[in-house]
Amino acid sequence: MTPGKVWLVGAGPGDPGLLTLRGARAIAACDAIVYDRLVSAAILAMASPACEKIYVGKKAGTPSIAQGEITALLVRLAHAGKRVVRLKGGDPFVFARGGEEAADLRAAGIPFEIVPGITSALAVPAYAGIPATHRDHNTTITIATGHEDPTEAHSSLDFSKLANAKQTLVFLMAMANLPAIVAKLREHGLPDDLPVAIVRDGTKPTQETLLGTLATIVDEVARVAFEAPAVVVIGTVVNERETLRWFDTNPLFGKRVLVTRARESADEFAEKLWERGAEPLVAPAIAIGPPDDPAPARAVLERLNTYAWVAFTSQNGVDACFAGLAAANADARRFGATKVAAIGTKTAARLLERGIRADYVPEEFVAERIAVGLLERTRPGDRILIYGAQEMRPALARALREAGRPVDTIAAYQTTHVHDATLVAHAAAADVWTFTSGSTVASFVENVPHAAELARTKIVACIGPVTADAAREHGLPVHVVAGDATVDGLILALDAAHALS
């Protein structure tokens, strides 16, 4: 049996964009993940569907698995020949028992690697607009655990050294002992007016920041019932938040946005939403698969150079075309002198990745405008191939044929409805529903009971006018329509709509 191995991976503070590349590679390649409470669902989703996911999270005041049992689990999985990721929030060697687990693995003869993560002690204040160091304020930063009660005899915290107003103090896991910590700092001479910030759910769309001073912060926490997980920052650097605040001022910050597009293309959209401070709720309403009869799509690839133009209606069509060429041991040379139209900038970019520069990319992604553009670039009798979805609308082909252009429409792939159990719950929880095609609308309405009624409390956003028309036909109000029918255009339209609301 191939010996197993354990990677102790820091998942960072929550935002999946802060996971390291090395951590992402380890997660993608592992057979099992043993993960903690604060690990983002988006990071867990990077693992293979076949990966075994085992939760061992701990929460103060609730029953949890003992540390010895966690180590025994890691050893058992590794002895079974598995590649195991021990996934921890933040950094595995910063108040996360990573050192203890590594020592136990070494004692058991299990090979391991350490993959550092971005610690919440630095990232969370940064996302709140608070620099850990600033030459106008401090030259030292101290990171301490707040898990130890300073009133107990066994506490190792030296408050005579911590009580230095010229440094930044960062406490992790301090909410339960905050009153005692604050009392000790004041007792050892820190001024009552020293600024304090407490940031909960840092780097996530649910991030909240509570400001106060040493004299007021405990009462503020009690007044608003501010709870863990949170990072406590003490020092005059907290005053920089007024100038440097950035994350929670994003236009979409805190909004829960439903992503209904196919799984293959949902990740890019979700990542862009995270960057805007939104929480993506991914529940694909459609899936992309081969057409009912794949033979015509394969056969037409043998005569690409017999057409004057080939029009690709989506990135999926491009992918299907080049997958077919590869299966036939062929490549882009099959196009010969044939010109290529790309319906959308993303489709054009996908073609360019394959070595094909689109000869025509319409400014508007509607059939009538595309037809005008192709007619301007062709002559009667020029043969045109439209390579797209099985369910593609006939308007473009009809307009071209009526103007004397012979047209072949080939189904390169088909879009099917997905019955996702999470879709109903995500639809109810979301603030914004997004639709990137008429098929996502149709499947959504099919899956979500009383969708039109529920939509009255939501913002409905569509990638373009065709999708917006489909939404209206299904009884959904449409509040946002992208001017540029791309994911980037949709996000910009959401930004503008939120700014105006």
C-alpha positions as CSV (number, residue, x, y, z in Angstrom):
1,M,0.0,0.0,0.0
2,T,1.2,3.5,-0.9
3,P,2.0,5.3,2.4
4,G,-0.3,8.2,3.2
5,K,0.7,11.8,4.1
6,V,-0.8,14.7,6.0
7,W,-0.7,18.4,4.9
8,L,-1.4,20.8,7.8
9,V,-3.0,23.7,5.8
10,G,-3.9,27.1,6.9
11,A,-7.2,28.1,5.3
12,G,-6.8,31.8,6.1
13,P,-9.3,34.0,7.8
14,G,-12.4,33.2,5.7
15,D,-12.2,34.9,2.3
16,P,-11.4,32.0,-0.1
17,G,-9.3,34.5,-2.2
18,L,-6.8,34.5,0.7
19,L,-6.1,30.8,0.5
20,T,-2.5,30.3,-0.7
21,L,-1.8,28.6,-4.0
22,R,0.0,25.8,-2.3
23,G,-3.0,25.3,0.0
24,A,-5.4,25.2,-3.0
25,R,-3.2,22.5,-4.7
26,A,-3.1,20.4,-1.6
27,I,-6.9,20.6,-1.2
28,A,-7.5,19.7,-4.9
29,A,-5.3,16.6,-4.7
30,C,-6.3,15.2,-1.3
31,D,-8.4,12.1,-0.5
32,A,-9.7,13.4,2.8
33,I,-10.1,16.7,4.5
34,V,-10.3,17.1,8.3
35,Y,-11.5,20.6,8.9
36,D,-12.3,23.1,11.6
37,R,-15.4,25.3,12.3
38,L,-14.3,28.5,10.7
39,V,-13.2,27.0,7.3
40,S,-15.2,28.6,4.4
41,A,-17.6,26.4,2.5
42,A,-16.1,27.9,-0.7
43,I,-12.7,26.5,0.2
44,L,-14.1,23.1,1.0
45,A,-15.7,23.2,-2.5
46,M,-12.3,23.2,-4.1
47,A,-11.8,19.6,-3.2
48,S,-12.8,16.7,-5.5
49,P,-16.4,15.5,-5.1
50,A,-14.9,12.1,-4.2
51,C,-12.9,13.6,-1.3
52,E,-14.0,12.6,2.2
53,K,-14.8,15.6,4.3
54,I,-14.7,15.2,8.1
55,Y,-15.8,18.0,10.4
56,V,-13.9,18.3,13.8
57,G,-14.7,21.9,14.7
58,K,-14.7,23.2,18.2
59,K,-16.9,25.9,19.7
60,A,-16.6,27.3,23.2
61,G,-19.4,26.0,25.5
62,T,-20.5,23.1,23.2
63,P,-19.5,19.5,23.0
64,S,-16.6,18.8,20.6
65,I,-14.2,16.1,19.6
66,A,-11.1,15.8,21.8
67,Q,-7.7,16.8,20.4
68,G,-6.4,13.3,20.9
69,E,-9.2,11.9,18.8
70,I,-8.4,14.4,15.9
71,T,-4.8,13.3,15.9
72,A,-5.8,9.6,16.0
73,L,-8.1,10.2,13.0
74,L,-5.3,11.8,11.0
75,V,-3.0,8.9,11.8
76,R,-5.6,6.3,10.9
77,L,-6.4,8.0,7.5
78,A,-2.7,8.3,6.6
79,H,-2.1,4.6,7.6
80,A,-4.9,3.7,5.1
81,G,-2.8,5.3,2.4
82,K,-4.8,8.5,2.0
83,R,-3.6,12.0,1.2
84,V,-5.0,14.0,4.1
85,V,-5.4,17.7,4.5
86,R,-5.8,19.0,8.0
87,L,-7.5,22.3,7.3
88,K,-7.4,25.0,9.9
89,G,-8.6,28.5,10.0
90,G,-5.9,31.1,9.8
91,D,-2.4,29.7,10.1
92,P,-1.8,26.2,11.6
93,F,1.0,27.4,13.7
94,V,-0.7,30.5,15.2
95,F,-2.8,29.5,18.2
96,A,-4.1,26.5,16.2
97,R,-2.4,23.5,17.7
98,G,-0.6,22.8,14.5
99,G,2.7,22.3,16.3
100,E,1.1,19.7,18.6
101,E,-0.5,17.8,15.7
102,A,2.8,17.8,13.7
103,A,4.7,16.4,16.7
104,D,2.1,13.6,17.1
105,L,2.3,12.8,13.4
106,R,6.1,12.6,13.6
107,A,5.9,10.3,16.6
108,A,3.5,8.0,14.7
109,G,5.9,7.9,11.7
110,I,3.5,9.8,9.4
111,P,5.1,12.1,6.8
112,F,3.6,15.7,6.8
113,E,4.0,19.1,5.3
114,I,3.1,22.5,6.8
115,V,1.3,24.9,4.5
116,P,1.2,28.3,6.2
117,G,-2.0,30.4,6.0
118,I,-2.7,34.1,6.4
119,T,-3.4,34.6,10.1
120,S,-6.6,36.4,11.1
121,A,-4.5,38.4,13.5
122,L,-3.2,40.5,10.5
123,A,-5.8,39.9,7.8
124,V,-8.9,40.8,9.8
125,P,-7.7,44.2,11.0
126,A,-6.6,44.9,7.4
127,Y,-10.1,44.1,6.1
128,A,-11.4,46.6,8.7
129,G,-9.0,49.3,7.5
130,I,-6.7,49.0,10.5
131,P,-3.0,48.5,9.8
132,A,-1.1,46.3,12.3
133,T,1.8,48.8,12.2
134,H,2.0,52.4,11.2
135,R,5.0,54.6,11.8
136,D,2.8,57.4,13.1
137,H,1.5,55.1,15.9
138,N,3.7,52.1,16.7
139,T,6.7,50.1,15.9
140,T,5.6,46.9,17.7
141,I,2.7,44.5,17.4
142,T,1.9,41.8,19.9
143,I,-0.4,38.9,19.1
144,A,-1.8,37.1,22.2
145,T,-4.4,34.5,22.9
146,G,-7.4,35.6,24.8
147,H,-8.4,32.1,25.6
148,E,-6.6,32.2,28.9
149,D,-8.4,33.9,31.8
150,P,-6.0,36.5,33.2
151,T,-7.7,36.2,36.6
152,E,-6.7,32.6,37.0
153,A,-3.4,31.7,38.6
154,H,-2.2,29.7,35.7
155,S,-2.4,32.5,33.1
156,S,0.9,33.1,31.2
157,L,-0.1,36.5,30.0
158,D,2.3,39.2,31.3
159,F,0.2,42.3,31.4
160,S,3.0,44.5,32.6
161,K,4.6,44.0,29.2
162,L,1.3,44.0,27.2
163,A,0.3,47.4,28.7
164,N,2.3,49.5,26.3
165,A,0.4,52.2,24.5
166,K,3.1,52.5,21.8
167,Q,2.3,49.0,20.5
168,T,-0.6,47.4,18.8
169,L,-2.2,44.6,20.7
170,V,-4.2,41.9,18.9
171,F,-6.1,39.3,20.9
172,L,-7.5,36.1,19.3
173,M,-10.3,34.1,20.9
174,A,-10.8,36.8,23.5
175,M,-14.5,37.5,23.6
176,A,-15.3,35.2,26.6
177,N,-12.5,36.8,28.7
178,L,-12.7,40.4,27.3
179,P,-13.9,42.1,30.6
180,A,-11.0,40.5,32.5
181,I,-8.4,41.4,29.8
182,V,-9.5,45.0,29.6
183,A,-9.5,45.3,33.4
184,K,-5.9,44.0,33.6
185,L,-4.7,46.3,30.8
186,R,-6.3,49.3,32.6
187,E,-4.9,48.1,35.9
188,H,-1.4,48.1,34.4
189,G,-1.6,51.6,33.1
190,L,-3.1,51.7,29.6
191,P,-5.3,54.9,29.3
192,D,-9.0,54.6,29.3
193,D,-9.3,56.5,26.0
194,L,-7.1,54.1,24.1
195,P,-9.0,53.0,21.0
196,V,-10.3,49.5,20.6
197,A,-11.8,47.7,17.6
198,I,-13.5,44.3,17.6
199,V,-14.0,42.7,14.2
200,R,-16.3,39.7,13.9
201,D,-16.5,37.4,10.9
202,G,-13.5,39.2,9.4
203,T,-12.9,39.1,5.6
204,K,-16.4,37.7,5.1
205,P,-19.5,39.4,3.7
206,T,-20.9,39.2,7.3
207,Q,-18.0,41.2,8.7
208,E,-18.9,43.7,11.5
209,T,-16.7,46.2,13.3
210,L,-17.4,47.6,16.8
211,L,-15.4,50.6,18.0
212,G,-14.8,51.9,21.4
213,T,-12.2,52.6,24.0
214,L,-10.8,50.6,26.9
215,A,-13.3,52.4,29.1
216,T,-16.3,51.7,26.9
217,I,-15.8,48.6,24.9
218,V,-17.0,46.0,27.4
219,D,-20.3,47.9,27.8
220,E,-20.6,48.3,24.0
221,V,-20.1,44.5,23.5
222,A,-22.9,43.8,26.0
223,R,-25.2,46.5,24.5
224,V,-25.2,45.1,21.0
225,A,-24.6,41.4,22.0
226,F,-21.4,41.3,19.9
227,E,-20.2,37.7,19.7
228,A,-17.3,35.5,18.6
229,P,-15.6,34.7,16.3
230,A,-13.9,38.1,16.6
231,V,-10.5,39.7,16.6
232,V,-9.7,42.4,19.2
233,V,-7.4,45.2,18.2
234,I,-6.1,47.7,20.8
235,G,-4.0,50.8,20.0
236,T,-4.1,54.1,18.3
237,V,-3.8,52.4,14.9
238,V,-7.5,51.8,15.3
239,N,-8.0,55.5,14.4
240,E,-6.8,54.8,10.9
241,R,-10.0,53.0,10.1
242,E,-11.8,56.2,9.4
243,T,-9.4,56.9,6.5
244,L,-8.5,53.3,5.4
245,R,-11.9,51.6,5.6
246,W,-12.4,49.7,2.3
247,F,-13.9,46.3,2.5
248,D,-17.2,47.0,4.1
249,T,-17.8,50.0,1.8
250,N,-17.9,47.9,-1.3
251,P,-21.2,48.4,-3.2
252,L,-22.3,44.8,-2.8
253,F,-20.9,44.3,0.7
254,G,-23.1,42.0,2.8
255,K,-25.5,41.2,0.0
256,R,-26.4,37.5,-0.5
257,V,-26.4,36.9,-4.3
258,L,-27.9,33.7,-5.8
259,V,-25.8,32.3,-8.7
260,T,-27.9,30.0,-10.9
261,R,-25.5,29.5,-13.8
262,A,-24.0,26.1,-14.7
263,R,-21.4,24.7,-12.2
264,E,-18.6,25.0,-14.8
265,S,-18.9,28.7,-15.0
266,A,-20.3,29.5,-11.5
267,D,-16.9,29.7,-9.8
268,E,-15.7,32.8,-11.8
269,F,-18.9,34.6,-11.0
270,A,-18.8,33.7,-7.3
271,E,-15.1,34.8,-7.0
272,K,-16.0,38.2,-8.5
273,L,-18.9,38.6,-6.0
274,W,-16.6,37.8,-3.1
275,E,-14.3,40.5,-4.3
276,R,-17.2,43.0,-4.1
277,G,-18.0,41.9,-0.5
278,A,-21.0,39.9,-1.5
279,E,-21.8,36.4,-0.3
280,P,-22.4,34.1,-3.4
281,L,-25.0,31.4,-2.9
282,V,-24.2,28.9,-5.6
283,A,-27.0,26.7,-6.7
284,P,-26.8,25.8,-10.4
285,A,-30.2,25.7,-12.1
286,I,-28.7,24.2,-15.3
287,A,-26.0,21.8,-16.5
288,I,-24.1,21.6,-19.8
289,G,-23.9,18.3,-21.5
290,P,-23.7,16.7,-25.0
291,P,-26.6,17.1,-27.5
292,D,-29.1,14.3,-28.0
293,D,-27.4,13.5,-31.2
294,P,-23.7,14.4,-31.2
295,A,-23.0,13.0,-34.7
296,P,-23.8,16.3,-36.6
297,A,-21.5,18.3,-34.4
298,R,-18.6,15.8,-35.0
299,A,-19.3,15.6,-38.7
300,V,-19.4,19.4,-39.3
301,L,-15.9,19.7,-37.9
302,E,-14.5,17.9,-40.9
303,R,-15.8,20.6,-43.3
304,L,-15.2,23.8,-41.3
305,N,-13.2,25.3,-44.1
306,T,-16.2,25.0,-46.5
307,Y,-18.1,27.8,-44.7
308,A,-17.6,31.6,-45.2
309,W,-18.3,32.2,-41.5
310,V,-18.6,30.2,-38.3
311,A,-20.5,31.8,-35.5
312,F,-20.0,30.7,-31.9
313,T,-22.8,31.6,-29.6
314,S,-21.1,30.9,-26.3
315,Q,-17.9,29.7,-24.6
316,N,-19.5,26.3,-24.3
317,G,-19.7,26.0,-28.1
318,V,-16.0,26.9,-28.4
319,D,-15.1,24.2,-25.8
320,A,-17.2,21.6,-27.6
321,C,-15.7,22.5,-30.9
322,F,-12.1,22.1,-29.8
323,A,-12.9,19.0,-27.7
324,G,-14.2,17.5,-30.9
325,L,-11.2,18.6,-32.9
326,A,-8.9,17.1,-30.3
327,A,-10.8,13.8,-30.4
328,A,-10.3,13.7,-34.2
329,N,-6.6,14.4,-33.7
330,A,-7.1,17.8,-35.4
331,D,-6.7,21.4,-34.5
332,A,-7.6,25.0,-35.5
333,R,-6.1,24.5,-39.0
334,R,-9.5,22.9,-39.9
335,F,-10.9,26.5,-40.2
336,G,-8.6,27.3,-43.1
337,A,-9.7,30.7,-44.5
338,T,-13.1,30.6,-42.7
339,K,-13.9,33.8,-40.7
340,V,-15.1,33.5,-37.2
341,A,-17.8,35.4,-35.3
342,A,-17.9,35.3,-31.5
343,I,-21.2,36.2,-29.8
344,G,-19.7,38.0,-26.7
345,T,-16.4,39.2,-25.5
346,K,-15.9,36.1,-23.3
347,T,-16.5,33.8,-26.2
348,A,-14.0,35.8,-28.2
349,A,-11.5,35.4,-25.3
350,R,-12.1,31.7,-25.2
351,L,-11.4,31.5,-29.0
352,L,-8.2,33.5,-28.6
353,E,-7.0,31.0,-26.0
354,R,-7.3,28.4,-28.7
355,G,-5.4,30.5,-31.2
356,I,-8.4,31.9,-33.1
357,R,-8.8,35.7,-33.2
358,A,-12.5,36.5,-33.8
359,D,-13.2,38.5,-37.0
360,Y,-16.5,39.9,-35.6
361,V,-17.7,40.5,-32.1
362,P,-21.1,42.3,-32.0
363,E,-21.5,45.2,-29.6
364,E,-25.0,44.0,-28.7
365,F,-25.7,40.3,-28.0
366,V,-29.1,40.1,-29.6
367,A,-30.0,38.2,-32.7
368,E,-31.2,41.2,-34.8
369,R,-28.0,43.1,-34.2
370,I,-25.8,40.1,-34.9
371,A,-27.6,39.3,-38.1
372,V,-27.1,42.9,-39.3
373,G,-23.3,42.6,-38.6
374,L,-23.0,39.3,-40.4
375,L,-25.0,40.5,-43.4
376,E,-22.7,43.5,-43.7
377,R,-19.7,41.2,-43.8
378,T,-21.1,38.6,-46.3
379,R,-22.6,38.3,-49.7
380,P,-25.7,36.3,-50.8
381,G,-24.8,32.7,-51.2
382,D,-22.1,32.7,-48.5
383,R,-22.6,29.7,-46.2
384,I,-22.7,30.3,-42.5
385,L,-22.4,27.8,-39.7
386,I,-24.0,28.6,-36.3
387,Y,-22.4,26.4,-33.7
388,G,-24.2,26.6,-30.4
389,A,-26.8,25.1,-28.0
390,Q,-29.3,22.5,-28.9
391,E,-32.0,24.9,-27.7
392,M,-30.7,28.0,-29.4
393,R,-33.3,30.5,-30.6
394,P,-34.0,30.4,-34.4
395,A,-34.2,34.2,-34.8
396,L,-30.6,34.6,-36.0
397,A,-30.6,31.8,-38.5
398,R,-34.0,32.9,-39.9
399,A,-32.8,36.5,-40.4
400,L,-29.8,35.3,-42.3
401,R,-31.7,32.9,-44.5
402,E,-34.3,35.5,-45.4
403,A,-31.3,37.6,-46.7
404,G,-30.0,34.8,-48.9
405,R,-27.4,33.3,-46.7
406,P,-27.5,29.5,-46.5
407,V,-27.2,28.6,-42.8
408,D,-26.5,25.4,-40.9
409,T,-27.3,25.4,-37.2
410,I,-25.5,22.7,-35.3
411,A,-26.2,21.6,-31.7
412,A,-22.8,21.4,-30.1
413,Y,-24.1,20.9,-26.6
414,Q,-27.4,21.1,-24.7
415,T,-28.5,22.8,-21.5
416,T,-30.6,20.7,-19.1
417,H,-32.5,21.7,-16.0
418,V,-30.9,20.8,-12.7
419,H,-33.1,19.9,-9.7
420,D,-30.8,21.1,-6.9
421,A,-32.1,20.6,-3.4
422,T,-30.3,23.7,-2.1
423,L,-31.9,26.0,-4.7
424,V,-35.1,26.7,-2.8
425,A,-33.3,27.5,0.4
426,H,-30.7,29.7,-1.3
427,A,-33.5,31.5,-3.2
428,A,-35.2,32.3,0.0
429,A,-32.0,33.5,1.8
430,A,-30.7,35.6,-1.1
431,D,-31.1,39.3,-1.4
432,V,-30.3,39.2,-5.1
433,W,-31.2,36.6,-7.8
434,T,-29.0,36.5,-10.9
435,F,-29.9,34.9,-14.2
436,T,-27.4,34.5,-17.1
437,S,-29.7,32.8,-19.6
438,G,-33.3,32.1,-20.3
439,S,-32.7,28.5,-19.4
440,T,-31.6,29.5,-15.9
441,V,-34.8,31.4,-15.5
442,A,-37.0,28.5,-16.7
443,S,-35.3,25.9,-14.5
444,F,-35.4,28.2,-11.5
445,V,-39.1,28.8,-11.8
446,E,-39.6,25.1,-12.3
447,N,-37.6,24.4,-9.0
448,V,-38.8,27.2,-6.8
449,P,-42.5,27.1,-5.8
450,H,-44.3,30.5,-6.0
451,A,-41.1,32.1,-7.4
452,A,-43.0,35.2,-8.8
453,E,-44.5,35.9,-5.3
454,L,-41.1,35.4,-3.6
455,A,-39.4,37.7,-6.1
456,R,-41.3,40.7,-4.7
457,T,-38.8,40.8,-1.9
458,K,-35.7,40.3,-4.0
459,I,-33.6,42.2,-6.6
460,V,-33.8,40.3,-9.9
461,A,-30.8,40.9,-12.1
462,C,-30.4,39.6,-15.7
463,I,-27.3,39.4,-17.9
464,G,-29.0,41.0,-20.9
465,P,-32.4,41.9,-22.5
466,V,-33.1,38.4,-23.8
467,T,-32.7,36.9,-20.4
468,A,-34.7,39.8,-18.9
469,D,-37.6,39.0,-21.4
470,A,-37.5,35.4,-20.3
471,A,-37.7,36.4,-16.6
472,R,-40.7,38.7,-17.3
473,E,-42.4,35.9,-19.3
474,H,-42.2,33.7,-16.2
475,G,-43.7,36.4,-14.0
476,L,-40.5,37.7,-12.4
477,P,-39.9,41.4,-12.0
478,V,-36.6,42.6,-13.4
479,H,-34.7,45.3,-11.6
480,V,-31.3,45.2,-13.2
481,V,-30.2,44.4,-16.8
482,A,-26.6,44.4,-17.7
483,G,-25.6,46.8,-20.5
484,D,-22.8,44.5,-21.5
485,A,-24.1,40.9,-21.5
486,T,-21.2,39.4,-19.6
487,V,-20.6,38.5,-15.9
488,D,-18.5,41.6,-15.5
489,G,-21.3,43.7,-17.1
490,L,-23.8,42.1,-14.7
491,I,-21.7,42.9,-11.7
492,L,-21.2,46.5,-12.8
493,A,-24.9,46.9,-13.2
494,L,-25.5,45.5,-9.7
495,D,-22.9,47.9,-8.4
496,A,-24.7,50.8,-10.0
497,A,-28.1,49.7,-8.9
498,H,-27.0,49.3,-5.3
499,A,-25.3,52.7,-5.3
500,L,-28.6,54.3,-6.5
501,S,-30.8,52.4,-4.0
